[in-house]
């Protein structure tokens, strides 16, 4: 049985989804812009994947934010 996703993984998932939808881009577009696979981006947004720091940086660059913004819990 899998352990539930960590709080930080859920925070990253929520931030990626919120920023992506704010920019009105698809998961496919975000994946292309960040050099990641579309299904991987979807799994990140569902908090199913443990994202490496390298991929946090790639996503942040594609979303136009500093990487720490993906790790910070929204208020």
LUMLUMZA-994251 format. One record per residue: residue number from 1; residue in three letters; x, y, z of N, C-alpha, C in turn. Coordinates in steps of 0.2 Angstrom, whole numbers, plus 5000, padded with zeros to 4 digits. Atoms other than C-alpha are relative to their C-alpha. Example, Ala and Ser with C-alpha at 12.3 -4.5 7.8 and 13.67 -1.06 7.14 Angstrom:
// residues 2
site seq: 1, type: ALA, n.xx: 5004, n.yy: 4994, n.zz: 5000, ca.xx: 5062, ca.yy: 4978, ca.zz: 5039, c.xx: 5004, c.yy: 5006, c.zz: 5000 $
site seq: 2, type: SER, n.xx: 4996, n.yy: 4994, n.zz: 4999, ca.xx: 5068, ca.yy: 4995, ca.zz: 5036, c.xx: 4996, c.yy: 5005, c.zz: 5003 $
//
This chain:
// residues 75
site seq: 1, type: UNK, n.xx: 5004, n.yy: 4994, n.zz: 5000, ca.xx: 5000, ca.yy: 5000, ca.zz: 5000, c.xx: 5004, c.yy: 5006, c.zz: 5000 $
site seq: 2, type: UNK, n.xx: 4997, n.yy: 4994, n.zz: 5001, ca.xx: 5006, ca.yy: 5017, ca.zz: 4995, c.xx: 4999, c.yy: 5005, c.zz: 5006 $
site seq: 3, type: UNK, n.xx: 5001, n.yy: 4995, n.zz: 4995, ca.xx: 5009, ca.yy: 5031, ca.zz: 5008, c.xx: 4997, c.yy: 5006, c.zz: 4997 $
site seq: 4, type: UNK, n.xx: 5003, n.yy: 4994, n.zz: 5003, ca.xx: 4999, ca.yy: 5047, ca.zz: 5005, c.xx: 5005, c.yy: 5005, c.zz: 4998 $
site seq: 5, type: UNK, n.xx: 4995, n.yy: 4995, n.zz: 5002, ca.xx: 5008, ca.yy: 5061, ca.zz: 4997, c.xx: 5001, c.yy: 5005, c.zz: 5006 $
site seq: 6, type: UNK, n.xx: 4998, n.yy: 4996, n.zz: 4995, ca.xx: 5018, ca.yy: 5072, ca.zz: 5008, c.xx: 4996, c.yy: 5007, c.zz: 4999 $
site seq: 7, type: UNK, n.xx: 5003, n.yy: 4993, n.zz: 5001, ca.xx: 5011, ca.yy: 5090, ca.zz: 5012, c.xx: 5004, c.yy: 5004, c.zz: 4995 $
site seq: 8, type: UNK, n.xx: 4997, n.yy: 4996, n.zz: 5005, ca.xx: 5025, ca.yy: 5098, ca.zz: 5002, c.xx: 4999, c.yy: 4997, c.zz: 4993 $
site seq: 9, type: UNK, n.xx: 5002, n.yy: 5002, n.zz: 5007, ca.xx: 5021, ca.yy: 5087, ca.zz: 4987, c.xx: 4993, c.yy: 5003, c.zz: 4998 $
site seq: 10, type: UNK, n.xx: 5006, n.yy: 4997, n.zz: 5002, ca.xx: 5003, ca.yy: 5093, ca.zz: 4988, c.xx: 5000, c.yy: 5007, c.zz: 4999 $
site seq: 11, type: UNK, n.xx: 4999, n.yy: 4993, n.zz: 5002, ca.xx: 5009, ca.yy: 5111, ca.zz: 4989, c.xx: 5003, c.yy: 5001, c.zz: 4993 $
site seq: 12, type: UNK, n.xx: 4998, n.yy: 4999, n.zz: 5006, ca.xx: 5019, ca.yy: 5109, ca.zz: 4974, c.xx: 4995, c.yy: 4999, c.zz: 4994 $
site seq: 13, type: UNK, n.xx: 5005, n.yy: 5002, n.zz: 5004, ca.xx: 5005, ca.yy: 5101, ca.zz: 4965, c.xx: 4995, c.yy: 5006, c.zz: 4999 $
site seq: 14, type: UNK, n.xx: 5005, n.yy: 4994, n.zz: 5001, ca.xx: 4993, ca.yy: 5115, ca.zz: 4969, c.xx: 5003, c.yy: 5006, c.zz: 4997 $
site seq: 15, type: UNK, n.xx: 4997, n.yy: 4994, n.zz: 5003, ca.xx: 5005, ca.yy: 5128, ca.zz: 4965, c.xx: 5001, c.yy: 5000, c.zz: 4992 $
site seq: 16, type: UNK, n.xx: 4999, n.yy: 5001, n.zz: 5007, ca.xx: 5009, ca.yy: 5121, ca.zz: 4948, c.xx: 4994, c.yy: 5001, c.zz: 4996 $
site seq: 17, type: UNK, n.xx: 5006, n.yy: 4999, n.zz: 5003, ca.xx: 4991, ca.yy: 5119, ca.zz: 4944, c.xx: 4997, c.yy: 5007, c.zz: 5000 $
site seq: 18, type: UNK, n.xx: 5003, n.yy: 4993, n.zz: 4999, ca.xx: 4986, ca.yy: 5136, ca.zz: 4950, c.xx: 5004, c.yy: 5005, c.zz: 4995 $
site seq: 19, type: UNK, n.xx: 4996, n.yy: 4996, n.zz: 5005, ca.xx: 5000, ca.yy: 5145, ca.zz: 4940, c.xx: 4998, c.yy: 4998, c.zz: 4993 $
site seq: 20, type: UNK, n.xx: 5001, n.yy: 5002, n.zz: 5007, ca.xx: 4997, ca.yy: 5135, ca.zz: 4924, c.xx: 4993, c.yy: 5002, c.zz: 4998 $
site seq: 21, type: UNK, n.xx: 5007, n.yy: 4997, n.zz: 5001, ca.xx: 4978, ca.yy: 5139, ca.zz: 4925, c.xx: 5000, c.yy: 5007, c.zz: 4999 $
site seq: 22, type: UNK, n.xx: 5000, n.yy: 4993, n.zz: 5001, ca.xx: 4981, ca.yy: 5157, ca.zz: 4928, c.xx: 5003, c.yy: 5002, c.zz: 4994 $
site seq: 23, type: UNK, n.xx: 4997, n.yy: 4999, n.zz: 5006, ca.xx: 4992, ca.yy: 5157, ca.zz: 4913, c.xx: 4996, c.yy: 4998, c.zz: 4994 $
site seq: 24, type: UNK, n.xx: 5005, n.yy: 5003, n.zz: 5006, ca.xx: 4978, ca.yy: 5148, ca.zz: 4903, c.xx: 5004, c.yy: 4996, c.zz: 4995 $
site seq: 25, type: UNK, n.xx: 4997, n.yy: 5005, n.zz: 5005, ca.xx: 4990, ca.yy: 5135, ca.zz: 4896, c.xx: 4998, c.yy: 4993, c.zz: 5003 $
site seq: 26, type: UNK, n.xx: 5002, n.yy: 5007, n.zz: 4999, ca.xx: 4987, ca.yy: 5117, ca.zz: 4895, c.xx: 5006, c.yy: 4996, c.zz: 5003 $
site seq: 27, type: UNK, n.xx: 4995, n.yy: 5004, n.zz: 4997, ca.xx: 4997, ca.yy: 5103, ca.zz: 4904, c.xx: 5005, c.yy: 4998, c.zz: 4994 $
site seq: 28, type: UNK, n.xx: 4996, n.yy: 5002, n.zz: 5006, ca.xx: 5003, ca.yy: 5098, ca.zz: 4886, c.xx: 5005, c.yy: 5006, c.zz: 4999 $
site seq: 29, type: UNK, n.xx: 4996, n.yy: 4994, n.zz: 5002, ca.xx: 5010, ca.yy: 5116, ca.zz: 4883, c.xx: 5005, c.yy: 5001, c.zz: 5006 $
site seq: 30, type: UNK, n.xx: 4995, n.yy: 4999, n.zz: 4994, ca.xx: 5018, ca.yy: 5117, ca.zz: 4901, c.xx: 5005, c.yy: 4994, c.zz: 4999 $
site seq: 31, type: UNK, n.xx: 4995, n.yy: 5005, n.zz: 5001, ca.xx: 5026, ca.yy: 5100, ca.zz: 4897, c.xx: 5005, c.yy: 5002, c.zz: 4995 $
site seq: 32, type: UNK, n.xx: 4996, n.yy: 4998, n.zz: 5005, ca.xx: 5033, ca.yy: 5106, ca.zz: 4881, c.xx: 5005, c.yy: 5005, c.zz: 5002 $
site seq: 33, type: UNK, n.xx: 4996, n.yy: 4995, n.zz: 4998, ca.xx: 5039, ca.yy: 5122, ca.zz: 4888, c.xx: 5006, c.yy: 4998, c.zz: 5005 $
site seq: 34, type: UNK, n.xx: 4995, n.yy: 5002, n.zz: 4995, ca.xx: 5048, ca.yy: 5113, ca.zz: 4902, c.xx: 5004, c.yy: 4995, c.zz: 4998 $
site seq: 35, type: UNK, n.xx: 4996, n.yy: 5006, n.zz: 5002, ca.xx: 5055, ca.yy: 5099, ca.zz: 4893, c.xx: 4998, c.yy: 4993, c.zz: 5003 $
site seq: 36, type: UNK, n.xx: 5002, n.yy: 5006, n.zz: 4997, ca.xx: 5045, ca.yy: 5086, ca.zz: 4902, c.xx: 4994, c.yy: 4997, c.zz: 4997 $
site seq: 37, type: UNK, n.xx: 5005, n.yy: 5004, n.zz: 5003, ca.xx: 5032, ca.yy: 5073, ca.zz: 4897, c.xx: 4993, c.yy: 5002, c.zz: 5003 $
site seq: 38, type: UNK, n.xx: 5007, n.yy: 4998, n.zz: 4998, ca.xx: 5013, ca.yy: 5078, ca.zz: 4898, c.xx: 4997, c.yy: 4996, c.zz: 5005 $
site seq: 39, type: UNK, n.xx: 5002, n.yy: 5004, n.zz: 4995, ca.xx: 5009, ca.yy: 5063, ca.zz: 4908, c.xx: 5003, c.yy: 5001, c.zz: 5007 $
site seq: 40, type: UNK, n.xx: 4997, n.yy: 4999, n.zz: 4994, ca.xx: 5022, ca.yy: 5067, ca.zz: 4921, c.xx: 4998, c.yy: 5007, c.zz: 5003 $
site seq: 41, type: UNK, n.xx: 5002, n.yy: 4994, n.zz: 4998, ca.xx: 5016, ca.yy: 5085, ca.zz: 4922, c.xx: 4993, c.yy: 4999, c.zz: 5004 $
site seq: 42, type: UNK, n.xx: 5007, n.yy: 5002, n.zz: 4997, ca.xx: 4998, ca.yy: 5078, ca.zz: 4926, c.xx: 5001, c.yy: 4996, c.zz: 5006 $
site seq: 43, type: UNK, n.xx: 4999, n.yy: 5004, n.zz: 4994, ca.xx: 5005, ca.yy: 5066, ca.zz: 4939, c.xx: 5003, c.yy: 5005, c.zz: 5005 $
site seq: 44, type: UNK, n.xx: 4998, n.yy: 4995, n.zz: 4995, ca.xx: 5014, ca.yy: 5081, ca.zz: 4947, c.xx: 4994, c.yy: 5004, c.zz: 5003 $
site seq: 45, type: UNK, n.xx: 5006, n.yy: 4996, n.zz: 4998, ca.xx: 4998, ca.yy: 5091, ca.zz: 4948, c.xx: 4995, c.yy: 4996, c.zz: 5004 $
site seq: 46, type: UNK, n.xx: 5004, n.yy: 5004, n.zz: 4996, ca.xx: 4989, ca.yy: 5076, ca.zz: 4956, c.xx: 5004, c.yy: 4997, c.zz: 5006 $
site seq: 47, type: UNK, n.xx: 4995, n.yy: 5002, n.zz: 4994, ca.xx: 5004, ca.yy: 5074, ca.zz: 4969, c.xx: 5001, c.yy: 4993, c.zz: 5000 $
site seq: 48, type: UNK, n.xx: 4998, n.yy: 5007, n.zz: 5001, ca.xx: 5008, ca.yy: 5057, ca.zz: 4962, c.xx: 5007, c.yy: 4999, c.zz: 4999 $
site seq: 49, type: UNK, n.xx: 4993, n.yy: 5000, n.zz: 5002, ca.xx: 5026, ca.yy: 5061, ca.zz: 4958, c.xx: 5004, c.yy: 5004, c.zz: 5005 $
site seq: 50, type: UNK, n.xx: 4996, n.yy: 4996, n.zz: 4996, ca.xx: 5040, ca.yy: 5066, ca.zz: 4969, c.xx: 5005, c.yy: 5004, c.zz: 4996 $
site seq: 51, type: UNK, n.xx: 4996, n.yy: 4996, n.zz: 5005, ca.xx: 5048, ca.yy: 5080, ca.zz: 4959, c.xx: 5007, c.yy: 5002, c.zz: 5002 $
site seq: 52, type: UNK, n.xx: 4993, n.yy: 4998, n.zz: 4998, ca.xx: 5067, ca.yy: 5083, ca.zz: 4959, c.xx: 5000, c.yy: 5007, c.zz: 4999 $
site seq: 53, type: UNK, n.xx: 4999, n.yy: 4993, n.zz: 5001, ca.xx: 5074, ca.yy: 5100, ca.zz: 4961, c.xx: 5001, c.yy: 5002, c.zz: 4993 $
site seq: 54, type: UNK, n.xx: 4998, n.yy: 4998, n.zz: 5007, ca.xx: 5080, ca.yy: 5100, ca.zz: 4943, c.xx: 4993, c.yy: 5001, c.zz: 4997 $
site seq: 55, type: UNK, n.xx: 5006, n.yy: 4999, n.zz: 5003, ca.xx: 5062, ca.yy: 5098, ca.zz: 4938, c.xx: 4996, c.yy: 5005, c.zz: 5003 $
site seq: 56, type: UNK, n.xx: 5003, n.yy: 4994, n.zz: 4997, ca.xx: 5055, ca.yy: 5111, ca.zz: 4950, c.xx: 5003, c.yy: 5006, c.zz: 4996 $
site seq: 57, type: UNK, n.xx: 4997, n.yy: 4994, n.zz: 5003, ca.xx: 5067, ca.yy: 5123, ca.zz: 4942, c.xx: 4998, c.yy: 5000, c.zz: 4993 $
site seq: 58, type: UNK, n.xx: 5002, n.yy: 5000, n.zz: 5007, ca.xx: 5062, ca.yy: 5118, ca.zz: 4924, c.xx: 4992, c.yy: 5002, c.zz: 5000 $
site seq: 59, type: UNK, n.xx: 5007, n.yy: 4998, n.zz: 4999, ca.xx: 5043, ca.yy: 5120, ca.zz: 4929, c.xx: 5000, c.yy: 5007, c.zz: 5001 $
site seq: 60, type: UNK, n.xx: 5000, n.yy: 4993, n.zz: 4998, ca.xx: 5047, ca.yy: 5137, ca.zz: 4937, c.xx: 5002, c.yy: 5004, c.zz: 4994 $
site seq: 61, type: UNK, n.xx: 4998, n.yy: 4996, n.zz: 5006, ca.xx: 5056, ca.yy: 5143, ca.zz: 4922, c.xx: 4994, c.yy: 5001, c.zz: 4995 $
site seq: 62, type: UNK, n.xx: 5005, n.yy: 5000, n.zz: 5004, ca.xx: 5042, ca.yy: 5138, ca.zz: 4911, c.xx: 4994, c.yy: 5004, c.zz: 5002 $
site seq: 63, type: UNK, n.xx: 5006, n.yy: 4996, n.zz: 4997, ca.xx: 5029, ca.yy: 5146, ca.zz: 4922, c.xx: 5002, c.yy: 5007, c.zz: 5002 $
site seq: 64, type: UNK, n.xx: 4998, n.yy: 4993, n.zz: 4999, ca.xx: 5039, ca.yy: 5162, ca.zz: 4924, c.xx: 5000, c.yy: 5002, c.zz: 5007 $
site seq: 65, type: UNK, n.xx: 4999, n.yy: 4999, n.zz: 4993, ca.xx: 5042, ca.yy: 5161, ca.zz: 4942, c.xx: 5006, c.yy: 4998, c.zz: 5003 $
site seq: 66, type: UNK, n.xx: 4994, n.yy: 5002, n.zz: 4997, ca.xx: 5056, ca.yy: 5159, ca.zz: 4954, c.xx: 4998, c.yy: 4993, c.zz: 5003 $
site seq: 67, type: UNK, n.xx: 5001, n.yy: 5007, n.zz: 4998, ca.xx: 5058, ca.yy: 5140, ca.zz: 4959, c.xx: 4997, c.yy: 5000, c.zz: 5007 $
site seq: 68, type: UNK, n.xx: 5003, n.yy: 5000, n.zz: 4993, ca.xx: 5054, ca.yy: 5144, ca.zz: 4978, c.xx: 4993, c.yy: 5001, c.zz: 5000 $
site seq: 69, type: UNK, n.xx: 5007, n.yy: 4998, n.zz: 5000, ca.xx: 5037, ca.yy: 5150, ca.zz: 4973, c.xx: 4996, c.yy: 4993, c.zz: 4999 $
site seq: 70, type: UNK, n.xx: 5004, n.yy: 5006, n.zz: 5000, ca.xx: 5032, ca.yy: 5132, ca.zz: 4969, c.xx: 5000, c.yy: 4996, c.zz: 5006 $
site seq: 71, type: UNK, n.xx: 5000, n.yy: 5004, n.zz: 4994, ca.xx: 5037, ca.yy: 5126, ca.zz: 4986, c.xx: 4997, c.yy: 5003, c.zz: 5006 $
site seq: 72, type: UNK, n.xx: 5003, n.yy: 4996, n.zz: 4995, ca.xx: 5029, ca.yy: 5139, ca.zz: 4996, c.xx: 4992, c.yy: 4999, c.zz: 5001 $
site seq: 73, type: UNK, n.xx: 5008, n.yy: 5001, n.zz: 4999, ca.xx: 5011, ca.yy: 5136, ca.zz: 5003, c.xx: 4997, c.yy: 5007, c.zz: 4999 $
site seq: 74, type: UNK, n.xx: 5004, n.yy: 4994, n.zz: 5001, ca.xx: 4999, ca.yy: 5149, ca.zz: 4997, c.xx: 4996, c.yy: 5002, c.zz: 5006 $
site seq: 75, type: UNK, n.xx: 5004, n.yy: 4998, n.zz: 4994, ca.xx: 4990, ca.yy: 5159, ca.zz: 5010, c.xx: 4993, c.yy: 5002, c.zz: 4998 $
//
